[in-house]
Amino acid sequence: MNTSGAAGTPTARADRGRAARKRVGRSAHALWIPSADRRDPVAVLERQGRDRLPELLPIRYGRMSASPFAFLRGAAAVMAADLAAQPHTGLTVQLCGDAHLLNFGLYASPERSLLFDLNDFDETFPGPFEWDVKRLAASIVVAAGENGHSEAEAHRAAREATTAYRTSMRQLARMGELEVWYETVDADSLLPLVRSGRHRRRVASSLTRARRRTSLQALGKLTETVDGRHRIISDPPLLEPAGTLDTAGLRKLFSDYRSTLSEERRLLLDRYRFVDAARKVVGVGSVGTRCFIVLLSGRDADDPLFLQIKEARASVLEEHLPHGPYVHPGRRVVAGQRLLQAANDIFLGWMSGPQGRAFYWRQLRDMKGSADVAGMPPADLTAYARLCGTTLARAHARSGDRIAIAGYLGTAETFDHAIADFALTYATRTTRDHAALTAAIAAGVVGAAPGE
């Protein structure tokens, strides 16, 4: 059964994409004017925090206040509302929902190859393809500004990312279905993109660190030996061992999660035993949601497996778009990740917890790593932006009608320039929104914990 809207001949599908230009012309994406009833960004964040752990919210606001880019990372809900207030193409894909620069990164495939791909799916939801492209472009301009790049350099980086998306989508439109599905971005393709020797060494070091980021490495960093047994260390409020009640609840969640795995992966998981658990603060936008890590032991105490249990909530996109196929937020996250990523974590699963809260499970460390965009010179940031644009196109092509999207984008650079213009405008708004948050913190409207 076709669910991507990819029905008809390639010619008909391309025509359908070109027809979408009547709804939203490619040059129209350059325009972004805040709606008259635009919500106060701090109020949007406070609304998100109502059902989060209140003692952790100051950490979230403290992290977001660090810089405009940190604010952008945590303000996916703010940008979703801004995008929803504008006309869109109606060309639907499985969106990442939060496709900023640092939500691309390295991870290991089940075959232990190091891949580059999208790596955060908390906000994934079906929606118009350009929303992800715009969030990526805006993040590039904000990051460029913080690195001291000129406006022209920032515009060029955002434009190059969009060009890479467009040209990759057009290339994917000419490929067969399985060829598209098996397309990957090997991590070693990062090195040739870097021009300066200093930053080439930094990228090579990042690849080396990612390959070392395994459960065994986490064992040495996150645990201590107590009475001859590994125990997760206490580093409040960022890492706190689970109490007796939480541990008992997590054991029950573990059993329910196990049932969502395929039979052979359940068999593999059954070879491990539960050792310890802790609550862990992660990310920027996710701070305040319930997140735990679980230490399992396999053959012996030196054969660890760390799993992360993360609360899944409604996507920030849901209130602005038609209903998606999944009611359960954890299943939405897992299904979205499986659609968007070229290869998936073998322990990816989902289940419901206490008070009906939804959770999903994954490996905590499986050669995961992300780029350090801070301090990148213009040429390197532009090269990295192109890689992200290429990767985003591949992810979208797996779920949407790539031929229709390619038809909409066309061969001209009209869309590329428009998105870069939008990104400049939205970056300015992000700087103002960041200032609004810092002002609210200074006025005592919201509390912030510095340096957490």
Buried (B, 14 or more C-beta within 10 A) or exposed (E): EEEBBBEBEBEEBBBBBBEBBEEBBBEBBBEBEEEEEBEEBBEBBBEBBEBBBEEBBBBBBBBBBBBBBBBBBBBBBBBBBBBBBBEBBBBBBBBBBBBBBBBBBBBBBEEEBBBBBBBBBBBBBBBBBBBBBBBBBBBBBBBBBBBEBEEEBBBBBBBBBBBBBBBBBBBBBEBEEEEBEEBBBEBEEBEEBBEEEEBBEBBBEBBEBBBEBBBBBBBEEBBEEEEEEBBBBEEEBBBBBBEEEBBEBBEEBBEBBBEBBEEEBEEBBEEBEEBBBBBBBBBBBBBBBBBBBBBBBBEEBEBBBBBBBBBBBEBBBBEBBEEBEBEBBBBBBBBBBBBBBBBBBBBBBBBBBEEEBBBBBBBBBBBBBBBEBEEBBBBBBBBBBBBBBBBBBBBBBBBBBBBBBBBBBBEEBBBBBBBBBBBBBBBBBBBEBBBBBBEBBEEEBBEBBEEB
